[in-house]
Amino acid sequence: MSSSMPVSQQVSKQHKAFLRKLYLAHLMDDDRHNLLSLNKLTGMPRRTLQDAIAAFEDVGIRVEFVQEGSRNNSGYYRIVTWGPISSAWVDTHLSEIADLIGVVESGETAV
């Protein structure tokens, strides 16, 4: 992985999907989030979020859902390991990643 983001704003569908996973993993690692809070924070559709989270293992990121209470959807996602991905690199390039995937960064709110 290079130390800087590509200059070109033309991002392939696969590259965008990869960056989306990195962005979501960063949010989950930084605070407690569920689908609703991720949807509100990113503006991404619920199905897109579910697909991205389900595909985290494809890039080596392990995530788990921490159940809080008796309802199935009551809880938050937690990153278990970033695998081969450098979370520090993602943190450093977060604004650029957000720009490339079309997410407007706003103040983060916890669940």
Secondary structure by P-SEA (a helix, b strand, c coil): ccccccccccccaaaaaaaaaaaaaaaaaaccccaaaaaaaccccaaaaaaaaaacccccbbbbbbbcccccccbbbbbcccccccaaaaaaaaaaaaaaacccccccccc
